[in-house]
């Protein structure tokens, strides 16, 4: 939409100049560039289904927020939230010394947890580059780490068979033109060239990259960032990459943050969330989500056709906080048994229960009981005939009764067979649907 409106504006400008008898030769190259961009956008749209195929199947990914801020142990926004002067802050880059090949532990934990891809902050808002670059000395090889951390990450992810994603923050608190670019054209030119140059480097030097995850486009707009030109470069370098929506263009998928909000009309989406309340390492933040909460979030994303990108914030040495390891290990054990209910899931209309959530694959409905009541569970308003049911963990068959209002599964063990969520596989004779309004309106009521 941005390409079309800008092109039409330029055409209108050309017509106005012609009416005034002024040459519009300077307008024509811009129109040609816009037409070229529009063609490139159509190509990306045409290849989207193929490029996104692995991502839709993956469902579950690991986000890694890691940077100089970890040495301060107060969250990744500490530089701005506490108004750190630039010199004391950048001194931390010299003392930032993550252990050699620490990304191996990240990748092993991601695979163990059932995650299929990883996204690392190659450069966060603080401006520090984890990769080898010719454009700044504020990078891992020339500061405390003394080496290319991004290369270690890429190699670790590939060793575990995981898809590789790069996060890149457009906003930059370190670069001298990072704010001035909004009002000074010379500063904008320098900063945009720097930004495009860094993106070119990360998409050139590490082989095939699967995801480019932009963040925070402040303080420029689409025209200011030259986002369309950037888009063309990205897809020329990485034709099969997928790109998110945070550089003021729609991209291939949306990115609701710290909440689960499904897109409509078939648009892809990915909910990104933290394990506690912080993205980067914050030593005092002990508000950890339980494995049950993580699994319920994952189920909700899968039910509505989205992905779940769950964050870890490594310590300054690159090690993973013990609580993160514990929770993700529990999630991984659950995924060993129940993973196919997530990976192979289709959109699921059934959702109403106060102790369970649902996914489905074809005509099989999976009832994920997170608060195990014992003895029986029931579903209101299931409109599809049930043929059979069994516990996914043990394979034990489950007795059931069904009428037009209630489907009731009985003879269940008092103690939940699986932890932290127990799944019941319900085989239906067609795609399962639910209508609780029908129950509310039509179920026989009592007397007064």
C-alpha positions as CSV (number, residue, x, y, z in Angstrom):
1,X,0.0,0.0,0.0
2,X,2.9,2.4,0.8
3,X,4.5,1.7,-2.6
4,X,1.3,2.4,-4.5
5,X,0.5,5.6,-2.7
6,X,4.0,7.0,-3.0
7,X,4.2,6.1,-6.7
8,X,0.8,7.7,-7.4
9,X,2.0,10.8,-5.5
10,X,5.1,11.0,-7.7
11,X,3.0,10.6,-10.9
12,X,0.8,13.4,-9.7
13,X,3.8,15.6,-9.1
14,X,5.0,14.9,-12.6
15,X,1.7,15.9,-14.1
16,X,1.6,19.1,-12.1
17,X,5.1,20.0,-13.3
18,X,4.2,19.3,-16.9
19,X,1.1,21.6,-16.6
20,X,3.4,24.4,-15.5
21,X,5.8,23.8,-18.4
22,X,8.6,22.5,-16.1
23,X,10.5,19.4,-17.0
24,X,9.7,16.4,-14.8
25,X,12.7,14.4,-15.8
26,X,13.8,14.1,-12.2
27,X,10.5,12.4,-11.3
28,X,10.8,9.6,-13.8
29,X,13.6,7.6,-12.1
30,X,11.7,7.7,-8.8
31,X,8.6,6.4,-10.6
32,X,10.6,3.6,-12.1
33,X,12.1,2.7,-8.7
34,X,8.6,2.6,-7.2
35,X,7.4,0.3,-10.1
36,X,10.4,-1.9,-9.5
37,X,9.6,-2.1,-5.8
38,X,6.0,-2.9,-6.5
39,X,7.1,-5.8,-8.7
40,X,9.4,-7.1,-6.0
41,X,6.6,-6.9,-3.4
42,X,4.4,-9.0,-5.7
43,X,7.2,-11.5,-6.1
44,X,7.5,-11.8,-2.3
45,X,3.7,-12.2,-2.0
46,X,3.8,-14.9,-4.7
47,X,6.5,-16.9,-2.8
48,X,5.1,-16.3,0.7
49,X,3.3,-19.6,1.1
50,X,6.4,-21.5,0.1
51,X,8.8,-19.4,2.2
52,X,6.5,-19.7,5.2
53,X,5.8,-23.4,5.0
54,X,8.5,-24.5,7.5
55,X,7.5,-21.7,9.9
56,X,3.9,-22.7,10.1
57,X,4.9,-26.3,10.8
58,X,7.4,-25.2,13.5
59,X,4.9,-23.5,15.8
60,X,7.4,-23.0,18.7
61,X,10.6,-20.9,18.7
62,X,13.2,-19.5,21.1
63,X,13.9,-15.8,21.3
64,X,17.3,-14.9,22.8
65,X,17.9,-11.3,24.2
66,X,21.6,-11.1,24.9
67,X,23.9,-8.0,25.0
68,X,26.1,-5.7,27.0
69,X,23.1,-4.9,29.2
70,X,23.4,-8.4,30.7
71,X,26.5,-7.2,32.6
72,X,24.4,-4.6,34.4
73,X,21.8,-7.2,35.2
74,X,18.9,-4.7,35.0
75,X,17.0,-5.6,31.8
76,X,17.8,-4.6,28.2
77,X,16.3,-1.1,28.5
78,X,18.6,-0.1,31.4
79,X,20.6,2.3,29.2
80,X,17.5,4.4,28.5
81,X,15.4,3.7,31.6
82,X,18.2,4.9,33.9
83,X,19.6,7.5,31.4
84,X,23.1,6.0,31.4
85,X,25.8,8.3,30.0
86,X,27.3,6.8,26.8
87,X,30.9,6.4,28.1
88,X,30.2,4.5,31.3
89,X,27.8,2.3,29.5
90,X,30.1,1.5,26.6
91,X,32.8,0.6,29.2
92,X,30.7,-2.5,29.9
93,X,31.3,-3.7,26.4
94,X,35.0,-4.2,27.3
95,X,34.0,-6.3,30.4
96,X,31.3,-8.3,28.5
97,X,33.0,-11.7,28.1
98,X,30.5,-14.5,27.3
99,X,32.0,-18.0,27.5
100,X,33.2,-19.5,24.3
101,X,30.5,-21.3,22.3
102,X,27.8,-20.5,24.9
103,X,25.1,-20.6,22.2
104,X,25.5,-24.4,22.1
105,X,23.6,-24.6,25.4
106,X,20.9,-22.3,24.0
107,X,20.4,-24.5,21.0
108,X,20.4,-27.7,23.0
109,X,17.8,-26.4,25.4
110,X,15.7,-25.1,22.5
111,X,15.7,-28.5,20.8
112,X,15.0,-30.3,24.1
113,X,12.0,-28.0,24.7
114,X,10.5,-28.9,21.4
115,X,11.4,-25.6,19.7
116,X,12.1,-25.6,16.0
117,X,13.8,-22.2,15.4
118,X,15.8,-19.6,17.2
119,X,16.0,-15.8,16.9
120,X,19.0,-14.0,18.4
121,X,19.4,-10.2,19.0
122,X,22.2,-9.5,16.6
123,X,22.0,-5.8,17.6
124,X,19.6,-4.5,20.2
125,X,18.6,-0.9,20.9
126,X,22.0,-0.4,22.8
127,X,23.7,-0.5,19.4
128,X,26.2,-3.3,20.2
129,X,26.7,-5.7,17.3
130,X,27.3,-9.4,18.2
131,X,28.8,-9.9,14.7
132,X,31.9,-9.1,12.9
133,X,31.4,-5.8,11.0
134,X,33.5,-3.3,9.1
135,X,31.2,-0.4,10.0
136,X,31.8,0.0,13.7
137,X,34.2,-0.9,16.4
138,X,31.3,-1.4,18.8
139,X,31.0,-5.0,18.0
140,X,31.8,-8.4,19.7
141,X,35.1,-9.2,17.9
142,X,36.6,-5.7,18.8
143,X,35.2,-5.5,22.4
144,X,35.1,-7.9,25.4
145,X,34.0,-11.1,23.6
146,X,36.9,-10.9,21.2
147,X,35.0,-13.0,18.6
148,X,32.0,-13.3,16.4
149,X,29.1,-14.4,18.7
150,X,26.6,-14.5,15.9
151,X,28.8,-17.1,14.0
152,X,28.8,-19.3,17.1
153,X,25.0,-19.0,17.4
154,X,24.5,-19.9,13.7
155,X,26.7,-22.9,14.0
156,X,25.0,-24.0,17.2
157,X,21.5,-23.7,15.8
158,X,22.4,-25.6,12.7
159,X,24.1,-28.4,14.7
160,X,20.8,-29.0,16.4
161,X,18.8,-28.9,13.2
162,X,17.1,-25.6,14.1
163,X,16.1,-22.8,11.7
164,X,18.2,-19.6,12.2
165,X,16.7,-16.2,12.8
166,X,18.3,-12.8,13.3
167,X,16.7,-10.0,15.3
168,X,17.8,-6.5,14.4
169,X,16.9,-3.3,16.1
170,X,16.5,-0.3,13.8
171,X,16.6,2.1,16.8
172,X,20.1,2.7,18.0
173,X,21.0,4.5,21.3
174,X,24.7,4.4,20.6
175,X,25.1,5.7,17.1
176,X,25.6,9.5,17.0
177,X,22.9,9.9,14.3
178,X,20.4,7.6,15.9
179,X,18.1,10.4,17.0
180,X,19.4,13.3,14.9
181,X,18.4,11.4,11.8
182,X,14.8,12.5,12.4
183,X,15.5,16.2,11.8
184,X,18.9,16.3,10.0
185,X,19.1,15.0,6.4
186,X,22.8,14.5,6.5
187,X,22.5,12.5,9.7
188,X,19.7,10.5,8.2
189,X,21.8,9.7,5.2
190,X,24.7,8.5,7.3
191,X,22.5,6.5,9.7
192,X,20.4,4.8,7.0
193,X,23.5,3.9,5.0
194,X,25.0,2.4,8.3
195,X,21.8,0.5,8.9
196,X,21.5,-0.9,5.4
197,X,25.2,-1.8,5.6
198,X,24.9,-3.8,8.8
199,X,21.9,-5.7,7.5
200,X,23.7,-6.5,4.3
201,X,26.6,-7.9,6.4
202,X,24.5,-10.2,8.5
203,X,22.6,-11.5,5.5
204,X,25.8,-12.1,3.5
205,X,28.3,-13.6,5.9
206,X,26.5,-16.5,7.5
207,X,24.9,-18.6,4.8
208,X,21.2,-19.1,4.5
209,X,19.2,-17.2,7.1
210,X,15.5,-18.1,7.7
211,X,14.0,-15.2,9.7
212,X,14.8,-11.5,9.8
213,X,13.1,-10.0,12.9
214,X,13.1,-6.2,12.9
215,X,12.3,-4.1,16.0
216,X,11.5,-0.5,16.8
217,X,11.6,1.7,13.8
218,X,11.9,5.0,15.8
219,X,12.5,7.7,14.8
220,X,12.0,7.3,11.0
221,X,9.1,6.3,8.8
222,X,9.0,4.1,5.7
223,X,10.5,6.8,3.5
224,X,13.1,7.8,6.0
225,X,14.3,4.2,6.5
226,X,14.1,3.6,2.8
227,X,12.3,0.4,3.8
228,X,11.3,-0.7,0.4
229,X,14.9,-0.4,-0.9
230,X,16.0,-2.3,2.2
231,X,13.4,-4.9,1.5
232,X,14.7,-5.4,-2.1
233,X,18.2,-5.9,-0.8
234,X,17.1,-8.4,1.8
235,X,15.3,-10.6,-0.7
236,X,18.1,-10.3,-3.2
237,X,20.5,-11.6,-0.6
238,X,18.2,-14.2,1.0
239,X,15.3,-15.1,-1.4
240,X,13.8,-17.6,1.0
241,X,13.9,-15.5,4.1
242,X,10.7,-14.5,6.0
243,X,10.5,-11.0,7.5
244,X,8.3,-9.6,10.3
245,X,6.2,-6.4,10.3
246,X,8.3,-4.0,12.4
247,X,10.0,-1.8,9.9
248,X,6.8,0.0,8.9
249,X,6.0,-2.5,6.2
250,X,3.5,-5.3,6.5
251,X,6.1,-8.1,6.1
252,X,5.2,-11.8,6.2
253,X,3.9,-12.1,9.7
254,X,2.6,-10.0,12.6
255,X,4.2,-9.9,16.1
256,X,1.9,-9.4,19.0
257,X,4.1,-8.9,22.1
258,X,3.4,-10.2,25.6
259,X,-0.1,-11.2,24.5
260,X,-1.8,-13.7,22.3
261,X,-3.9,-12.0,19.6
262,X,-4.8,-14.0,16.5
263,X,-4.7,-12.4,13.1
264,X,-7.6,-12.7,10.7
265,X,-8.0,-13.4,7.0
266,X,-5.3,-16.0,7.1
267,X,-2.4,-13.6,8.0
268,X,0.5,-15.3,9.8
269,X,1.3,-14.2,13.3
270,X,3.7,-15.0,16.1
271,X,3.2,-14.1,19.8
272,X,6.5,-13.3,21.5
273,X,6.7,-13.5,25.3
274,X,9.1,-13.5,28.1
275,X,9.6,-16.3,30.7
276,X,9.6,-13.8,33.5
277,X,8.9,-10.0,33.1
278,X,12.2,-9.2,31.4
279,X,13.6,-9.8,27.9
280,X,17.3,-9.2,28.8
281,X,18.8,-10.7,32.0
282,X,17.5,-9.0,35.1
283,X,18.9,-10.6,38.2
284,X,16.1,-9.5,40.6
285,X,13.2,-10.5,38.4
286,X,11.9,-13.8,39.9
287,X,8.4,-13.6,38.4
288,X,8.8,-16.8,36.4
289,X,6.0,-18.4,34.4
290,X,5.3,-22.0,35.2
291,X,5.6,-24.8,32.6
292,X,1.8,-25.1,32.7
293,X,1.4,-21.5,31.7
294,X,3.9,-21.8,28.9
295,X,2.2,-24.9,27.6
296,X,-1.3,-23.3,27.8
297,X,0.1,-20.3,25.8
298,X,1.6,-22.6,23.2
299,X,-1.8,-24.5,22.9
300,X,-3.6,-21.2,22.5
301,X,-1.3,-20.0,19.8
302,X,-1.5,-23.4,17.9
303,X,-5.3,-23.4,18.3
304,X,-5.6,-20.1,16.5
305,X,-3.0,-20.8,13.8
306,X,-0.1,-18.8,15.3
307,X,3.4,-19.4,16.5
308,X,4.9,-18.9,20.0
309,X,8.3,-17.3,20.3
310,X,9.5,-17.7,23.9
311,X,12.4,-15.7,25.2
312,X,15.4,-16.5,27.4
313,X,17.8,-13.8,28.7
314,X,21.2,-15.3,29.2
315,X,23.5,-14.1,32.0
316,X,26.6,-12.1,31.2
317,X,28.7,-15.3,30.7
318,X,26.1,-16.6,28.3
319,X,24.7,-19.2,30.7
320,X,20.9,-19.7,30.9
321,X,19.2,-18.8,34.2
322,X,18.5,-21.9,36.1
323,X,14.7,-21.2,36.3
324,X,14.6,-20.9,32.5
325,X,16.3,-24.3,32.2
326,X,13.9,-25.9,34.7
327,X,10.8,-24.6,33.1
328,X,11.8,-25.4,29.5
329,X,13.0,-28.9,30.5
330,X,9.5,-29.5,31.9
331,X,7.9,-28.2,28.7
332,X,10.2,-30.5,26.7
333,X,9.2,-33.6,28.6
334,X,5.5,-32.7,27.8
335,X,6.3,-32.1,24.2
336,X,7.9,-35.5,23.8
337,X,4.5,-37.0,24.4
338,X,2.2,-34.3,23.2
339,X,4.2,-32.5,20.5
340,X,2.2,-33.7,17.6
341,X,-0.9,-32.1,19.0
342,X,0.9,-28.8,18.5
343,X,3.0,-29.3,15.4
344,X,0.2,-31.0,13.4
345,X,-2.6,-28.8,14.6
346,X,-5.2,-27.2,12.4
347,X,-7.3,-24.2,13.3
348,X,-9.6,-25.2,16.1
349,X,-13.0,-23.7,16.7
350,X,-13.6,-25.6,20.0
351,X,-12.3,-23.5,23.0
352,X,-14.9,-23.2,25.8
353,X,-13.8,-24.8,29.1
354,X,-12.8,-23.6,32.5
355,X,-10.2,-26.3,33.1
356,X,-9.0,-27.3,29.6
357,X,-7.9,-25.9,26.3
358,X,-8.1,-27.5,22.8
359,X,-6.2,-28.2,19.6
360,X,-7.2,-30.4,16.7
361,X,-5.7,-32.3,13.8
362,X,-8.3,-33.2,11.2
363,X,-11.2,-34.8,13.0
364,X,-9.3,-35.5,16.2
365,X,-9.9,-33.1,19.0
366,X,-7.3,-32.8,21.7
367,X,-8.6,-31.8,25.1
368,X,-5.7,-30.5,27.1
369,X,-6.7,-30.6,30.8
370,X,-4.6,-28.2,32.7
371,X,-6.6,-28.3,36.0
372,X,-7.3,-32.0,36.4
373,X,-10.6,-32.5,38.2
374,X,-10.4,-36.3,38.4
375,X,-13.2,-38.9,37.8
376,X,-14.7,-37.1,34.7
377,X,-14.4,-34.2,32.3
378,X,-17.1,-32.7,30.1
379,X,-17.5,-30.5,27.1
380,X,-20.5,-28.3,26.5
381,X,-22.1,-28.0,23.1
382,X,-19.9,-30.3,21.1
383,X,-21.7,-30.6,17.8
384,X,-19.8,-33.4,16.4
385,X,-20.4,-37.1,17.1
386,X,-17.6,-38.7,19.1
387,X,-16.4,-42.2,18.1
388,X,-13.8,-42.9,20.7
389,X,-11.4,-41.3,23.2
390,X,-8.2,-42.2,24.9
391,X,-5.5,-40.7,27.2
392,X,-2.6,-39.6,25.1
393,X,0.0,-40.3,27.8
394,X,-1.0,-43.9,28.5
395,X,-3.2,-44.9,25.5
396,X,-6.0,-46.0,27.9
397,X,-9.4,-45.9,26.4
398,X,-12.0,-43.6,28.0
399,X,-15.7,-44.2,28.3
400,X,-18.0,-41.4,27.3
401,X,-21.7,-40.4,26.9
402,X,-22.9,-37.8,24.5
403,X,-26.2,-35.9,23.9
404,X,-26.9,-32.7,22.1
405,X,-25.8,-30.6,25.1
406,X,-23.0,-32.5,26.9
407,X,-20.2,-34.9,26.0
408,X,-18.9,-36.5,29.2
409,X,-15.8,-38.6,29.6
410,X,-15.9,-40.9,32.7
411,X,-13.8,-43.3,34.7
412,X,-10.7,-41.1,34.7
413,X,-7.9,-41.6,37.3
414,X,-8.1,-39.3,40.3
415,X,-4.5,-38.2,39.7
416,X,-3.5,-36.5,36.5
417,X,-1.7,-39.0,34.2
418,X,0.6,-36.4,32.7
419,X,2.3,-33.3,34.0
420,X,1.7,-30.4,33.9
421,X,-1.2,-30.9,31.4
422,X,-3.0,-34.1,30.5
423,X,-4.3,-34.6,27.0
424,X,-7.3,-36.6,25.9
425,X,-7.5,-37.5,22.2
426,X,-11.2,-37.5,21.0
427,X,-11.9,-39.1,17.7
428,X,-14.8,-37.5,16.0
429,X,-16.7,-38.4,12.8
430,X,-16.2,-34.9,11.3
431,X,-14.4,-31.7,12.1
432,X,-15.2,-30.9,15.8
433,X,-17.2,-27.7,16.5
434,X,-18.7,-26.3,19.6
435,X,-21.9,-24.2,20.2
436,X,-22.3,-23.2,23.8
437,X,-25.0,-20.6,22.9
438,X,-27.2,-23.5,21.7
439,X,-26.8,-25.1,25.2
440,X,-27.6,-21.8,26.9
441,X,-30.7,-21.2,24.9
442,X,-32.1,-24.8,24.6
443,X,-31.0,-26.9,27.6
444,X,-34.1,-27.6,29.8
445,X,-34.4,-25.3,32.8
446,X,-35.9,-25.7,36.2
447,X,-39.0,-24.4,37.8
448,X,-39.5,-21.5,40.2
